[in-house]
Amino acid sequence: MSDVASLSVQEQQFFDSVQQAIDNQNLDRLILSQYKGELTDLEKMTFRVIQLQQESVLSCLYRYKTNDITKNYSLSDALSTIQQLAEQCKQANLFTDEAEIQLKKNKKKALLTVSKNKAGKSPKTEQQAHDRSKQRFVDQQSYFLQPLGITDANAQVIPSMARKWKQINKFIEIFSGALTQILPQELRDQTQSQEQPLKVVDFGSGKGYLTFALYDYLTKHHQTADVTGVELNDKMVKFCQDVAKASGFEQLDFFQGDVRTYHPSHLDVMIALHACDVATDFAIHTGIRLNAQMIMCAPCCHKELRPQLKSPQVLQPMLQFGIHAGQQAEMLTDTIRALLLKAYGYETKVFEFVALEHTSKNKMILATKRKDFVEPDPAVLAQIQALKTMYGIHKQSLELLLNNQWDQQDIGEKC
């Protein structure tokens, strides 16, 4: 740690300003750069004051060449921590609501410059406030976004990937809201102490956009997580494994296979986005069977019920048109899935995941486990049977799986 008496006048003024910004609660950010210490490949450190479990802490994002690491410090230790790290950096930039203060050091002296904000906030601070208003749930500075092709080397979103970037953030926003329902405070504390990792499986993970974002979100929000992406394409699995290693994501792995071949013994969160046809039913069944606390599905390719569909007489004028019959089969399929989840003890929602302008596969089924579940709800099961009778449905895969009546067939492939 630095001896305060050995600080130059300029350094002392800079650290006094840092302490004042913390005390006055107007610290925007502090950046230490041009690091010359012993931590290999460390490029810079960015400090902010954040709220963590209703307590203000100093959060530092350590930016390395290949990954990011976040550490939090108590405000009582904030200044001594910053001074110790600043000893090994040639430049420090403090941004507050009123000014930007820069400290640059060379072998002979330290140079302090202060730039006042005439309008009260710097353009960078205004841009940050604008970014905050968008409520981004994924840190745009995260390294993993670069090899996945979302951002460039300057951490700017590549224009052609803007829609995917929006989709990723929307997914994490939905996940974040559901997480608060399944993780009460005592369990959040437990996972933070690494006694009970949150087991997450993403069936049909593809290139891993959402799998990486989910792992990054959990770790940066201090949840111990064990995340597995399951994907049939072996080349995609190898690619994702390489990116996970380069990103320093030690508890993120990828398995070459599908819901038929990957059999976890425990599951907290089950995700299956765009699993084709009845593969969605197999994924939901896996979640229910393993008592998953959260199930997230974005179904596609609803093929099973369409050939069985018999139009009730009153609906025949409407369902004589092929497009309407297809839409009806899709709505009926996902209604039965949602009702089965409800019958088996889940609070279930069906809603638009992202706008149709971004993808036609925009429906999300989100289910969180109720604590009071004892046995399947006969009233809900009766509703399902009434719908099946009305439309002449004799086979629905998720229902058969839950009743142990499934005959082994192909599940179908991801589109």
N, C-alpha and C positions, 0 to 999 in steps of 0.2 A: 504494500500500500504506500501511496505517496506520503511523504512528510510535508504537511502544509507549509512549514517554515521554509522549505526548499523551493517552493513554487515562485516563479517570477511574478511580477506585478500583473502582467497581462493574463497569466494563467489563473491567478487568484481572482481577478475580475471576472473571468469567464465562468469559473466554478461558482462564484457568488451569484452570477446571473442564473445559472442552472438551478441552484437552490431556491432562489427567489421565484423562478418560474414554477417550480414544484409547489412551493408554499402558497403561491397565489392562484394555483390551478389553471394556469394559462400556458403550460408547456404543450406545444403542438407536437414537436418531435426533436430528437437530438440524434445526430449522425456522427459516428466516429469512423474515419476512413484512413486509407493509406497505412494499414496495419503492418507493423514490423516485428511482431512478437513471435512466440513459439507455436501458435496454433496454425497448423499447415493449411494453406488454401483459404484462410479467412480473408474476405475482401472488405467487409464493413459491418458495423453494428448500428442498428436503428432502435432507439429507445422511445417508448411512449408510456404514459400513465393510463392504465385501463382499470375497469371494475371487474374484479374476480370474486365471485361469491360474496357480493355486497361489500367488498373491501378494495380500496385503491392500492394497486401495486405497480411497480416499475417493470414493464415488459420489454425485453430486449430480443430482437430478431437478429441472430447471427447469420450473415449471408456468406456462405462458402461458395466455391466455384461450382460445386455439383449438388449442393443441398442447403436447406435452411434449418436452423434449430432455434427454438424459442425457449428462453428462460425468464423466470419472473423473480423479482427481488422486492423485499419490503421497502417501503418509502424511508424507513429509518436508516437503511443501509444504502440508499440510492446514491448519495453523493460520493461516499467512499468507493462504491463499486465503479462508478463512472470515472473517478480520478485514477483508479488503479488501471482500468482498461485504456484510458486516454494517454497514459504514460507511454504506451506502445504504439500510438498512432500519431501521424504527422499532422492530421487535420481533424477539426471538430466543428460542426455547424449546429447551432442552437436556433430553433424556430419557435417564436412565441407569437401571440396575437398582435404584439406591437412591433416586433423587430426580428431581424436575422443577425445573429452574432457569430462571427467566424474566428476561429483560433487556428493559426498555421505556425508550425514549428520547423526550424531547421537546426543545424548544429550550433549556430551562434546565438539565436534569439527566437522569441515567440512574437508573432504579429497578431494583434487583435483589431478587427474591423466590425463596425456596427452599421447596419442599414435599417433605418427607420421606415415604418409603413405609414405613408401619408393617409391612406384610407383605413388604417386600423388593422388590415390583414394583408399578407403577401399574396401574390397570385397563386403561389404553390399551396398556401393554406386554404385559399378560396377553392382551388381545384380539389383539395382533399375533402373539404366540406361538401362539395358537389358530389364527389364519389361516395361519401358516407350517406348522402341522401338517397342514393340508389340501393343502399343496404346490400352490398355485395357480400355473399357468404363465403366466397372463395378468395383467398389472398392472391391478387394478381401478380405479386412478386414471387410466388412459389416457383421453385425451379422446375418441378415436374411438368408444368404447362409448356415449357419450351420443347422438350423432345416429343411431346404429344402433338406439337404443331399448333397450339392455341395462341401462344405468345412468341414474340421474337426475342433476340438477345438483349433488348432493352426493356423487356417485360411489358411490351405493348401488344394488345390483342391484334392478331392478324385479321384484316378486314373480312376475308372470306370465312373466318371462323367465328364471326360475331354472334351468329345465331346459336352455334354450339356453346359458346361461352355463356350466353343467356340461359340456355337449357341446363347447363351444369349448375349455375347458381340457383336456378329455380328448384332443381332436384335437392340441393343441399338445404335450401330454405324449408322445403317440405319435410325433409329428414330431421332437421333441427327442431321443428315444432313438435314432431311426433316423439323425438327423443326425450323431451321434457315430460312426456306422459308415462314413458316406460322406465325412466331413471329418476326415482325420487332422490332427494338430497343425500340420504344415507348411502345409497348405491353409488352415486356420483363420487362421494368421498372414498368409497371402497375401491372403485376402479382407478381412482387417482393414485391410491397406494399400491396399485398393481397386484392386488390379491385376486381380483376377478375380472379378467379381460373381457371386453364386450366382443362376442363372437359374431362376425358378420360374414355372410356368404352372398356373393353376387353371381347368380347363374346367367350365363350368356354375357360375360363382361366385355367381349369385343376388344377394342383398343384400350379400354380401361379408363376412358374419360371420367366416368362417374365413380369408379372404384378408387382411383387415385384421389379424386377430390374428397370423397368421403373419408378416406384414411387421413388425409391432410387436415381436414376439418376436425376430426376427433382428436388427433394428437395435439393440434394447436389449441384445442379447448380442454386439454388436460384429461382426456379420457384414454385409459389404457385399452387398446383395441387389437384384436386379432382378425384381420380381414383377408378373405380368400376370394379371388376372382376365378370363376370356372368358365372355360372357353374351349370349344371344339378345335379351333384352328391352332395347330401347334406352333406355327410361325408367329402368330399373334401372342401366344403364351410366352414364347422366348423373348419377343420384343418387350412385353410388359415386365417380365422378370428383370431384364437389363435396366429398364427405366427405374424400377423400384430400387434396385441396388445402387444406381447412380444417385438417386434421390435420398438415400439413407433411410428408406422406409423398411425397417428391419422386421416388422410384424405384418407386412403385406406380402402375400405370395399368390401365385397363379397356378391353377391345376388344369391339365389338358384332359377335357372330358365334358360331361353334361350331367343333368340331374339323375340320369340312369347309372352313372359310374362314380359320382362323387357322393360319399355317404358320411357326412359329419355325425359325430356322436352327440354334439351339443350345438345349439343354434339360438342366438338372441335376436338377430335381424336377418330376414330372408328377403333378397331383392331379385326380381326377375323382370327385366325390361325387354319387351319385344321378343319374348320366347314364343315361337310360332305354334299356333293351334293348341293342341292339348298339352304341349310342354308347359304351358302356364299352369294347367291343372296339376301336373306332377310337382311343379315347384311349390304351389300353394299347399299341396298335400304334405310335402316335406316340412314346410314351416309349421303346419298344424300338428303333425305327428311329433315333431321335436319341441313342441310348446314354445315356438318363437314368440318373442314379445312384440315384434313388429314385422309386418309383411307388406312389401311394396311391389306392386306389379303394374306394368304397362302392357296390356295384352295386345296381340295382333293376330291377323290371319284366322278369323273365326270360321273354321270349316266344319266342325263336328255337327252342329245343330242344323245347318242350312238344308242338307238333304232330308232331314227328318221333319222339317217344319211343315205343318198342315195349317192352312189359314182358317181360323174361325170364320164362320159364315159372315158375321157382321164386318170382318176385316178384309174379306176377299176383294172388294173393289180397290182397296188400298194396296194390298200385298200382291196384286196381279202384276205390278211393275217390279222388275227385277231389282232395281236399286233399293226400293223400299223393303223388299223381302230380305235383302242382304243386311240392311240396317236393323231390321227387326231381329234377325238371327244374332247379330252382334250384341244388341241391347239385351236380348234374352239370355245369351251366354254369360255376359258379365253380371247380370242381375242374379242369376243362379249362383255364380261364384261368390258374389257379395253376400247373398243370403246364407249360403253355407258357412262362410266365415262368421257371420253374425250368430248363426245357430251354434257354432262351436266356440263361442265365448269371446268374440272380437268386436270391438267398436269399429265399424266399417264405414268408409267414405268412398264415393266414386265421383271423380271430378276431372276437369280439364287440367292436364299437366302443364302443357305450354300451348300457346295459340296455334291454330291451324296453319298460320302462315309459316311456322317453323317446321312442323312435321304433321303428317296426317295421322300418325300413331300417337295421339295426344291424350288418351284416357289413362287415368291413374286409379288403381284400387289400393287404398291405404287402410290397413287394419292394425289395431293395437289391442293387445290381450287385456281382457277384464280380469280383475282379481277374484271376482265372485263366481267364476264359472265352475259348475259341478258336472253337468251332463248336457248333451245337445238339447236345444229348445224345441219341444214338439210343435209349438205354434208356428215357428218359422219354417220347420220342416214341412208342415202342412201347406204353408204358402207356396213352397217350392213344388210340391206335388200338384197343387191346383194349377200352377203355370204350365207344368209339363203336360197335364191332361188337356188343358185348353189348346195347346199347340201341337199335341200329338208326339211329344218327345218321350222316347223310351230309353235313351242312353245319354248320360252326361258323365264325363270321365272323372271329375273331382268327386262327385257323389259316389260313383262306384269305388273309387280308391278309399274313400272314408269308410265305406261299408265292407271293405275287403272283398269286393266282387269283381275286381279288374282282371281281365284276361290279358296276358302279356302281348303287347302289340308295339309297333313303332310309335314313339312319342311324336315324332315330327322334328324338323330342324329349324334352327333360328334363321329368320329371313335376313 
